[in-house]
Amino acid sequence: MRPSESTNLYFNQAADRLGMAEWLRKLLVTPKREVTVQVAFERDNGQIETVLGFRVQHDNSRGPMKGGLRYHPAVDLDEVRSLASLMTWKTAVVEIPYGGAKGGIGIDPKTLSRKEVERMTRVFVDEIHEIVGPDTDIPAPDMGTNHEVMSWFRNQWEKYHGFNPAVITGKPVEEYGARGREEATGRGVGTLAVKLMKRLNVRPEQCRTVIQGFGNVGSHAAKFLSEAAFPVIAVSDLSGTYYNPKGLNVTEMLSYSFKNGNQLTGYSGAERMPGEALLEMDCDLLIPAALGDVIHKENANRIRAKTIIEAANGPIDPEADAILSAKKVTILPDILANAGGVTVSYFEWVQNRQHYRWSLDRVRQELDRTMTDAFENVWQQSASLDISLRTAAFMLAISRVQRATELAGMSH
């Protein structure tokens, strides 16, 4: 199943519950604009490399569109289309005044030098600068991009349009970025894990937790949860799974990873196992925080976690979702679970518009409040209608986008 088909399947399940008319479904699912551009840039050896860049702008009924830029070999128009749609529902679930967009370039940035990534980014901006801006579409970092790429993007865009740091979020703190942006997605995941386990009557110290991925999201989620007394018994990255049934020393692992180029290769403070071992471990809480579609129909029946929080985008495919739901596994969906990043991106944009900087405490306080309010709304919807948390989240999001569309005069 293609990524956009998965997203639309969840959309239609929720739309069925809402009794939505066919014409409105088509309107809300169809992207507003899809752009494919040629990105031709010079390699360090003087040769010209040509790759494709994409920007899909899905919906702007609730405000300017918002979404990350990813540099990854798997990036294509269909993946970007799916992620842009997810951003529309994600921003609506947490009630921040944005619509959804997404973009990227189909290339592995690890195969490029730093200067090559910069040249490629600047050419990409040259091709799309007219369709992005602080009042229309605000990009942000995603897989394969970071705050440095955001700086280059902003600098190139401002050559055309003048000073306006609100054009992009995820910038370095020194360049109008928000304090707490790097930790935001992982912190949001951790905050909701605490809320969810409380609702499920599981005490933190009894909640054996495993986290797939020890990058930006996974590492911050691990830090937050270990500080909240959750025993994090396993984490994994590209080098393998690291396991300790009594709980890992997350602080030590974070320090090791930081000194070792953000990877755990060679870490000896835990039992090392193959990377794929993590997903099927006996645990109370599984947090996939790496790639999409890691849980599928082939391995879904071997998943032993009682609860899953989707920190990555689309880590469970629809067939696996149905299998796990039948097994009564509680799943907190990605459109709520990983919305901490876009929420703090919104705070960054607000600060840029106000020309005023918030403290880290204020950012965290506002993030925790926003995520908690959204969680409580989704939980209540799920409980009152006896539906999954995923369907409840989609229903809330879709009804908000529908209402905004109708208030703008688009009714039938």
N, C-alpha and C positions, 0 to 999 in steps of 0.2 A: 504493500500500500504506500503510495506517495505521501510525503509530509502534508501537503495541502488537503489530501483526501482524509487523513486522520483528523486534522483540525475540523474539517467540515462535518465529519461524522459526529463528533462531540457537539458541534453547533446544532446539528439537526436533531439530536436526541433532546437537547434543551428546548429547541424551537417547537418540537412536538408537544412537550409539556406545556409550553406557553400558548399553544394553538395558533401559531403564527401563520399568516397568509403566505402563499407561495411567492407573490410579487415582492413582499418585504424581505423574505429570506434571500432572494436573489440579489436584492439591493444591498443588504448588509454583508453578504459574503463576497460580492464582487469588489476587487480593489479599485480605488479611485484612479490610480495611475501606476503603470509599471514601466520602468526605464532600464534598458540594457545599453551599456556604452563600451566603446573600445578604449582600453587603457594601455597605451603604448609608451613604455618608459625605457630608459637607457640602463643597461646592466654595467657593472664596474669594468667589464672588458670591452665596453664600447658597443656591444651588440644591442639591438632593439628587441625587447620582449613585448609581446602583445597578449594581453589577457582580457577577460570580460569582467566588467563591473556592473552591479545591479543596485537599483533602489526601487522598492515597492512601497507605495503610499496607500494604505488600506482604507482609512476612514478618518474624517476630521469633524464629525458632527459634534463631538464634545470638546474640541480644542485643537491646537496644533498637533501634528503627528509626531510620534516619538519612537525611536527604535535604534538598536545597535548597528554597528558596522563590524562584520566578521571577515577575517582573511583566513580561508581554509580551502583545501582542495575540493571538498564536497559541496561548496557553495554553488548553487545554480538557481535559476529563476523560480523553480517550484519550491525549493526549500525557503527561499527568501519570502515568497508569497505566503507560505504557511506561517512563518515567524512574524510577519507583519500583521497578519490576522490575529495571532495570539496576543500581540501587543495591544491591539484594540480592546480585547476582552480583559487583558491584565490591568490596563490602566482604569478600565471601568469597574472592575472588582474592588480595587482599593480607592476608588472615587477620587482620582486625581484628574484634572481637566485636560486630558490629552486624548488623541486618537493613536492609531498604530501605524508604524512604518518599520522597515528593516532594509538593510543593504549589505553589500559585501563584494569581495573579489575572490574568484575561484583560483586560489594559489596558496601554497604552503609558505608562510613567511619565514619559516626556519631555513628555507633554501636560499633566502636573500640576505644580503648584508644590510646593516642598519641604514646606510645611505640609499640602497636600492629600495627599501621599504618607504623611505621618505620621498624619493622621486616618484614612486608609484602612487603614493597617497596624494601628492600634489597634482599629478595628472588626473587622478580620479576626481578631485575637487574641481579642477578646470572643466570637467565634463558635466558635473551635476550642480554646480554652485547656484544656478538660476532657480532650481526647484527646492533648495533647502534654505532655512533661515529661522530666526527666533520666533517668528509668528506663523510659520508654515510647517516646518519639519526639522526637528532637532536631533541629530545623530548622537551616538554615545559609543563607548567601547563594548566589545563583545569578544568572542573567541578569536584569538590571534591578533588582537589589537589592544592598546593600552593607553595610559594618559599621555605618553609621548606622541603617539599617532594622533591623538586628539589635538595636541598643540600644533602639529603640522597642518592638520585639517583647518583649524581655526585661523592660523596665520595666512594660509593660502586663500581662504574664503574672504578674509578681511581685505586682501589686496583688491578685490572687486567691489566690496560693499562697505568698507570702513569699519572702525572699531565697534565690535558688538560681541562680547564674550558669551552671550546667551545663545549663540548659534549652535553650540555643542556642549555636551556635558561629559563628565568624567575627566576633566582637565586636571593638571597638577594643581595642588593647593596654592602654590606660588603664582599661578596664572588664573586666578579667579575660580579655582575648583572648590568643591565643598569638602570641609572636614568630614571624615567618616564615609566618604563615597566608596573607597576600596573595600571596606568591611561590610558595606550595606546589605548585599544579597545574602551573604553568610550569616550576618547578624539577624536578618529577617527570618531566615530558615530556623535559626536557633530559638528566636522568640516564639515562633509558631509551634515548634516542637514542644516547648514547655507548656504552652496553652493546650495543645492537643492532648498531651499525656495527662494533664490535669483533668480534662474532660473524660478521658478514658479510664480514670482512676488508677493510673500507673505512677508510682512514686519515682522521682528522678533517679535515685540510687538503685532502683530495681530495673531501670530501662537500659538493657545492654544494646549499645548503639554501634552500627557499622556505617562507614561513610566511603562511598566510591568516589575517588578524586580528591587530591590534596592540593588543588590549585587555589585560586583566589576564593572561590565559594566554599569548597570543602574545608579548607584550612581554617577559615574564620568561623564556620559552623562548628567545627571540632573544638576550637578555642572557647566559644561561647558555651557549648554544652558541657565541656569538662569543668568549666568554672561554675556551672549550674548543678554540679554533682552527678551528671550523667556519666556512667562508665563507658567511655569510647573504647570498645574492645578491638576494633580493626579499622584501618584506613588503607586505601590503595592509591598508587599512582602508576605511571608507565613502567616503573621498575618492579612492581609486584604488590602483594598484600602484606601488611605488617600487623601482627596479631598478638594480643596478650589477653587471656580470658579474665584477668583481674582488672584490666583497664590500662590503656597506654599512657605514657607520660607525654601528653600533647604539647606541653610547654617546651620540653626538650626536643620533640620532633619538629616543632615550628622553627626553633633556633637552628637545628641541623639543616633543615630544608633551605632556610634563608642563606646560610653560609655555603650551601652546596648547589647554588644556581637554581633554587626553587624546585629541587627534586630530592627524593629520599634514597636514591641509589647509595648502597653501602651502609645504610643505617643499621646498627647492630643491637639496638635496645629492645628488640621485639622479635618474635618468631616470624621468619619470612616465608610466604607461600606464593603460589602463582596468582597473578592478578585476578583471573576469573573466579577464584575460590571465594572472593568476598561476597558476591551477590547471593550465593546459596547458603551462607552461614546461618546457624541457628541464632536468632537475635530477636529483640523486641522492636527495634526501630532500624529500618534501612533507609539511608539517604543517598540516592544516586545523584552525584554532583559533578558528573563528567559529561558524557556524550548522550545523544538521543538514541532511542530504540535499543537500549542495552537489555531490557527485559521484553521478551517476545514469546510467541507460543511454544517454542522449543524448550525454553527454560522456566516458563512461568510456574509450572507444577512443582518445580524443585525449589522455588522461593519459600523460605521458612519464616521470613519476617512476619510479625503480626500487624505491623504498621509501616507504611512507606510514605516518605515525604519527598516529592519531586523537586529537588533543588536544580537539576538540569532542565533544559527545555525538551519535553517529550521523551523522557527516558523509558516510558512504558508504552508499547504500541497498543492499539485498540483491542487486538485479539487477546493479548496478555492481560489487558485491563479487565476484560470480561471474565477471564479465568480466575484472576485474583479476587474480583468482586464476588464471584460464586463461592470462593473459599472464605469469604467474610474478612478479607484483608482490608483494613482502613487505609485509604489513599488520600493524601492531601495533594491536590493537583498543582501543577506548575504555575498556572495563571494566578494562583494566590501565593503559593509557597515561595517562589523566587521573585516576587514583586518588590522586594526591598531595594533592589538596584535602581529600578525606574522611579521609585518613590524618592530616594535621595537625589536622583538626577533632577527630579522636579524641584526639590529644595534648592539645588544648585542654580537652576534656571531662575527661580524666584529671587535668590540672592543677587544674581547678575542683573536682573531687571530693577531691583531696589538699590543697586550699588551699595550693598550693605552685607557684611559677613556675619553668619551665625557662629556661636560656639559649638564645639563638639557635643557638649551636653545637650544643647537645644536640638541638634540634628538627631541624636539618639532618642531623645524624648519624643520628638515628633514622629520619628520612624516607628517606635514601639507603639505609639497611640494609633497611628494609621493602620499598621498591620493587625493590631488587636481588634480594632473596630471592624475591619474587613473580615477577620476570622469569625468573630461573633455573629456577624450577619449571615455568613455562609453556613456556619454551624446551625443556627436557628432555622434557616431555610431547609437544610438537609433533614433536621429532626422533625420539623412540622409536616413536611411532605413525604417523609420516609424515602428519601432518594440519596444517591451517593453525593459526597462532597464535591466531586467534579461536576456533576449535573447541576447541583445547587449553585456553584460558582458561575457556571456558564449562564444559567437562567438569570441570575442577578445582573451579570455583565450585559447580556443581550437586551434585557428589559431597559437598562439605563441608556444604551446606545439607541434603542428603538424610540424611547421617549424623547431623546435629544433630536433625533431625525424628524419626528412628528412635530415637535415644537418649532423646528425650523421651517415647517410648512410642507414637508414631504409626507403627505398622507394620501390615502386612496379611498 
